[in-house]
């Protein structure tokens, strides 16, 4: 089995340029190539052709989609770790390396809301009540 070509900085630059022109494939809820949206399929195929035409290796559309998805997740994770470092009390230097220029560009496309949240309060269950209810001793009843 052939190993996929390594994604190079030139690829990331081309990907970012393309995503800035066509942000819909990045922001659609179902952005994978398997989506039945014909316009998204055409865009993914155009991006694949552009990337493979660079002569720096070749991948299928599905592989490029997966590569970009992994990069998005990794970058959002790094941005979240940086935010966490920033919020830690006690001072000191951040433990996470800053975002690169390309990662900053990607985050501007994704939106920082994906890391910072939207400011709405979570309305989940009360953990104390849940703990009290689920951890109450069970008293067996004998008749």
C-alpha positions, 0 to 999 in steps of 0.5 A, spaced: 500 500 500 502 506 498 503 511 503 499 518 502 504 524 500 506 528 506 502 535 506 507 541 505 507 548 507 505 549 499 499 545 500 496 549 506 497 555 503 493 553 497 488 550 501 487 556 505 487 560 499 481 556 496 478 556 503 478 563 503 474 563 496 470 558 498 468 558 505 462 554 504 465 547 504 469 549 511 463 551 514 457 546 512 455 542 517 456 536 513 463 538 509 465 531 507 466 529 500 461 524 501 455 529 502 450 529 497 451 536 496 453 537 488 456 544 489 460 542 495 462 535 491 465 540 485 468 544 490 472 539 493 474 536 487 476 542 484 481 543 490 483 536 490 485 537 482 489 544 484 493 540 490 495 534 486 497 539 480 502 542 484 506 536 483 508 535 490 504 528 491 497 526 490 491 524 494 484 522 493 478 527 494 476 523 501 484 523 503 484 531 502 478 532 506 480 527 512 487 531 512 483 538 512 478 535 517 484 533 522 488 540 521 482 543 523 481 539 529 488 540 531 488 547 530 482 548 534 485 544 540 491 548 540 487 554 540 483 552 546 489 550 549 492 557 548 486 560 551 486 555 557 493 557 558 491 564 558 486 563 563 490 560 568 491 564 574 498 565 577 502 567 571 507 564 568 509 563 561 504 559 556 505 551 555 502 551 548 506 554 542 503 560 539 499 559 533 502 559 526 500 564 521 497 559 517 493 556 523 491 564 525 488 564 518 484 557 519 482 560 525 479 566 522 475 562 517 473 557 522 471 563 527 474 563 534 467 562 537 468 554 536 474 555 541 471 561 546 464 558 545 458 563 544 457 566 551 451 562 553 450 559 560 450 551 559 443 549 562 445 541 564 443 538 570 445 540 577 451 535 578 450 536 586 443 533 585 445 528 580 450 525 585 445 525 591 440 522 587 444 517 584 449 515 590 443 515 595 444 508 599 439 503 597 435 500 603 432 493 602 425 492 604 423 486 606 416 484 607 
